[in-house]
Amino acid sequence: MTKLQTATFGGGCFWCIDAAFRQVKGVLEVRSGYSGGHTEQPTYQHICQGNTGHAEVVEIQFDSEIVSYEQLLEMFFTLHDPTQLNRQGNDTGTQYRSVVFYHDDQQQQQAKTMITTIQSQYTNPVVTELSSASTFYSAESYHQDYYTNNPNQGYCSILIAPKLAKFQQQFQSLLK
């Protein structure tokens, strides 16, 4: 029996996070989009201006009988640097912040625990924001499954491909 849950994570550009979670057993759907801001129906053009309050995120529908929220959190924190405030690499602005949008009290507690656990791996403080899930706005269709559709695009081949290789090696037993 499927036990469907939702997870929403932001950790820089959503293309990388999207590409990784599509490979995970028990993940039924991944959608790139925007959340956490004040602009209704934002577009990528709005988000790029950096004044909407939204973060680039992925919304993940998963079967918690196959993959746990805690496992998804662990994966999420390996895909980006949670000590970088409002940026990931060359992507800068609040839209690229590290954020976990929790959907219930249990997810909130698990995220707090995970942040406490991983803090020991870093010299700098983990700055990942924890916020209650708000309205999720799906990104434009060309952003969905971007890496699969554009593997030779510069950003994909230079930045995403190496992250995915490391991700696949580290979480091999949890991948499709």
C-alpha positions as CSV (number, residue, x, y, z in Angstrom):
1,M,0.0,0.0,0.0
2,T,1.4,3.4,-1.0
3,K,1.8,5.9,1.8
4,L,2.0,9.2,-0.2
5,Q,3.8,12.2,1.3
6,T,5.2,15.5,0.0
7,A,8.6,17.0,0.5
8,T,9.6,20.4,-0.7
9,F,13.3,21.5,-0.8
10,G,15.3,24.4,-2.2
11,G,19.0,24.2,-2.5
12,G,20.2,26.5,-5.3
13,C,19.2,26.0,-8.9
14,F,16.3,23.5,-9.0
15,W,17.6,21.7,-12.0
16,C,20.2,19.7,-10.0
17,I,17.8,18.8,-7.1
18,D,15.2,17.8,-9.7
19,A,17.6,15.5,-11.6
20,A,18.8,13.7,-8.5
21,F,15.4,13.0,-6.9
22,R,14.0,11.6,-10.1
23,Q,16.4,8.7,-9.7
24,V,15.2,7.7,-6.2
25,K,13.2,4.6,-5.6
26,G,9.8,5.5,-4.1
27,V,9.8,9.0,-5.6
28,L,6.7,9.1,-7.7
29,E,6.8,12.7,-9.0
30,V,9.2,15.6,-8.9
31,R,8.2,19.1,-10.0
32,S,10.4,22.2,-10.1
33,G,8.8,25.4,-9.0
34,Y,8.7,28.3,-6.6
35,S,7.6,28.7,-3.0
36,G,8.0,30.8,0.1
37,G,7.4,34.2,-1.4
38,H,4.7,36.9,-1.7
39,T,4.2,37.1,-5.5
40,E,1.3,35.1,-6.8
41,Q,1.8,33.1,-9.9
42,P,5.5,33.9,-10.3
43,T,7.3,33.2,-13.4
44,Y,11.0,32.4,-13.9
45,Q,11.4,36.1,-15.1
46,H,10.0,37.3,-11.8
47,I,12.2,34.9,-9.7
48,C,15.4,36.0,-11.5
49,Q,14.8,39.6,-10.3
50,G,15.2,38.3,-6.7
51,N,12.4,40.4,-5.2
52,T,9.5,37.9,-5.0
53,G,10.6,36.2,-1.8
54,H,10.3,32.8,-3.5
55,A,13.0,30.2,-3.6
56,E,13.6,27.8,-6.5
57,V,12.4,24.5,-5.1
58,V,11.4,20.9,-6.0
59,E,8.2,19.4,-4.8
60,I,8.5,15.7,-4.4
61,Q,5.7,13.1,-4.1
62,F,7.1,10.0,-2.5
63,D,6.0,6.7,-1.0
64,S,7.3,6.7,2.6
65,E,7.0,2.9,2.6
66,I,9.9,2.8,0.1
67,V,11.9,5.9,1.0
68,S,11.7,7.8,4.2
69,Y,11.6,11.6,4.6
70,E,14.8,11.3,6.6
71,Q,16.5,9.6,3.7
72,L,15.3,12.4,1.4
73,L,16.7,15.0,3.8
74,E,20.1,13.2,3.8
75,M,20.1,13.2,0.1
76,F,19.1,16.9,-0.1
77,F,21.9,18.0,2.2
78,T,24.5,16.2,0.0
79,L,23.3,18.0,-3.1
80,H,24.2,21.5,-2.0
81,D,26.2,23.5,0.6
82,P,23.8,24.4,3.4
83,T,26.3,26.9,4.8
84,Q,26.0,29.3,1.9
85,L,23.5,32.0,2.7
86,N,21.3,33.0,-0.3
87,R,23.5,31.4,-2.9
88,Q,24.9,28.2,-4.3
89,G,28.1,28.6,-6.2
90,N,27.7,31.4,-8.7
91,D,23.9,31.4,-8.3
92,T,23.2,34.3,-5.9
93,G,20.1,35.8,-4.4
94,T,17.4,34.7,-2.0
95,Q,15.8,32.6,-4.7
96,Y,18.8,30.2,-4.3
97,R,18.6,29.9,-0.6
98,S,18.8,26.6,1.2
99,V,15.3,25.9,2.6
100,V,13.2,23.0,3.8
101,F,9.5,23.6,3.5
102,Y,8.0,21.1,6.0
103,H,4.5,19.8,5.5
104,D,3.8,18.7,9.1
105,D,5.3,18.7,12.6
106,Q,7.1,15.4,12.1
107,Q,8.9,16.7,9.0
108,Q,9.8,19.9,10.9
109,Q,11.3,17.9,13.7
110,Q,13.1,15.5,11.4
111,A,14.6,18.5,9.5
112,K,15.7,20.2,12.8
113,T,17.4,17.0,13.9
114,M,19.1,16.5,10.5
115,I,20.5,20.1,10.6
116,T,21.8,19.5,14.1
117,T,23.4,16.2,13.0
118,I,25.1,17.6,9.9
119,Q,26.3,20.8,11.6
120,S,29.4,18.8,12.9
121,Q,30.5,18.2,9.3
122,Y,30.9,22.0,8.7
123,T,33.1,24.8,10.1
124,N,30.6,27.4,9.1
125,P,27.0,27.4,10.5
126,V,24.3,25.6,8.5
127,V,21.9,28.4,7.4
128,T,19.2,26.2,5.9
129,E,15.8,27.9,6.5
130,L,13.0,25.8,8.0
131,S,9.5,27.1,7.0
132,S,6.1,25.8,6.9
133,A,5.1,24.8,3.4
134,S,3.2,27.5,1.5
135,T,1.7,27.7,-1.9
136,F,3.9,25.8,-4.5
137,Y,3.9,27.3,-8.0
138,S,5.0,24.9,-10.7
139,A,7.8,26.3,-12.9
140,E,7.4,26.6,-16.6
141,S,7.4,23.3,-18.5
142,Y,10.9,23.7,-19.9
143,H,12.3,23.6,-16.4
144,Q,10.8,20.2,-15.6
145,D,13.3,17.4,-15.9
146,Y,15.7,19.9,-17.4
147,Y,18.8,17.9,-17.0
148,T,17.4,14.8,-18.8
149,N,16.2,17.1,-21.6
150,N,19.4,19.1,-21.9
151,P,22.4,17.0,-20.7
152,N,24.9,18.8,-23.0
153,Q,23.9,22.3,-22.0
154,G,26.9,23.9,-20.3
155,Y,25.5,24.3,-16.8
156,C,24.3,20.7,-16.9
157,S,27.5,19.1,-18.1
158,I,29.8,21.2,-16.0
159,L,27.9,21.5,-12.7
160,I,25.1,19.0,-12.5
161,A,26.7,15.9,-14.1
162,P,29.5,15.7,-11.5
163,K,27.1,16.2,-8.6
164,L,24.8,13.4,-10.0
165,A,27.8,11.1,-10.3
166,K,28.7,11.6,-6.7
167,F,25.0,11.3,-5.6
168,Q,24.6,8.0,-7.6
169,Q,27.7,6.6,-5.9
170,Q,26.7,7.6,-2.4
171,F,23.0,6.5,-2.6
172,Q,23.3,3.6,-5.1
173,S,21.1,1.3,-3.0
174,L,18.2,3.8,-2.9
175,L,18.2,4.5,-6.7
176,K,15.9,3.1,-9.4
